[in-house]
Amino acid sequence: MTAKNVSIETLAVHAAEPRPARDRSVVFPIYQGTVYEIAPDGGVDYLRYANTPTQTYLHDKLAALEGAEVALATASGMAAISTALNSELASGDRIIVAGNIYGGTHALLTEESRRIGWGVDFVDAYDPAAWAAALTPQTKAIYVESITNPLIRVGDLAGIAGFAREHGLTSIIDNTFPTPVLFRPHELGYDLVCHSATKGLNGHSDLTAGVVTGTAERIERVRHYLTLFGGSLDPHTAFLLARGLKTLAIRVRAQGENALALARFLEGHEAIAEVHYPGLEAHPDHARAVELFSGFGSMLAFRPAGGLDAAERLLKSLEIPYAAASLGGVESLVTRPAISSHAKISAEERAAAGITDDLIRFSTGIEAADDLLADFEQALRD
């Protein structure tokens, strides 16, 4: 079963499920064991190698959803990103990074890259001339996020994929925010797709995991580093992630509908200075999001008209969302990136990126839209 012949809603439920079901169980079992008898062909199944039955089942489901040849689950989103980068970059190599990126990835590519020996060139995700200017004989890859965190921008993703092909670079994209329900980067030609599965893929705020997808050849290199660094995913967590994936499509659609309703409400409210959501016609990347995505996702950001004091009052007055730093769950979450996801980035870097102290990021859950709007209405009166 592939996305070519069924909808992603059906794929999320049925992809990789064995038919007939094992032991007649409709739910795939958890194989918690770490040790397996050596296969007739000499193959060794071992938990750290990420090739035991429950792990493999999850990988097959993830690959089907992302439209990839092979997928590999990891112990966290950063494990996915770091092993993907290690699989493509050696000491002395350079990587182009397009646009603003997640704080943890930024730290890896600024602090740790010096120790590892990678050169990093940050460029504007909207300026092809800047990509070309950053090219050197040592440049081996280009990295981008499909939707940026926290300003919810959408770069020239098709252009970046084409630029990578033209210059023989490995293209790597973090697709955490839209998930494969809204965007499938391999269809644009991206070589490696990463996710923090802790977020939307699982959707229930109860596990930590990551994903890398790509061709069998590339993922085998990722697996090599994952095995060496010990970042494989535990079978029980793999089982929970596979369970979460079955509701992925309906969760993402519901969250997106709520987020668009909330973004439109905030856009028209006198107490809000600006709203960042690609589903709004006024968003600078709206046309690109319409072209690339099948929806606009659960994430939005905004600034109150009253600055930091107003932002803090709003956070205290909201009753439905939790003040928490993650995203993609069934419950709505709200936070200020300056003290959460981007707290480790200097104030000067945040200011240059447009991440002001009063910027609020909102991860929209599956609550009733009317209830979310009513909650914001009362909170903005305070």
PyMOL commands that set and color helices and strands:
alter all, ss='L'
color gray80, all
select helices_A, chain A and resi 8-14+22-24+47-49+53-66+77-88+103-116+128-134+157-167+179-182+185-188+216-229+235-245+248-267+286-292+307-317+337-339+347-353+369-381
alter helices_A, ss='H'
color red, helices_A
select strands_A, chain A and resi 70-74+94-98+119-123+139-145+170-174+192-196+210-214+272-276+299-304+322-323+333-335+360-363
alter strands_A, ss='S'
color yellow, strands_A
deselect
rebuild
show_as cartoon
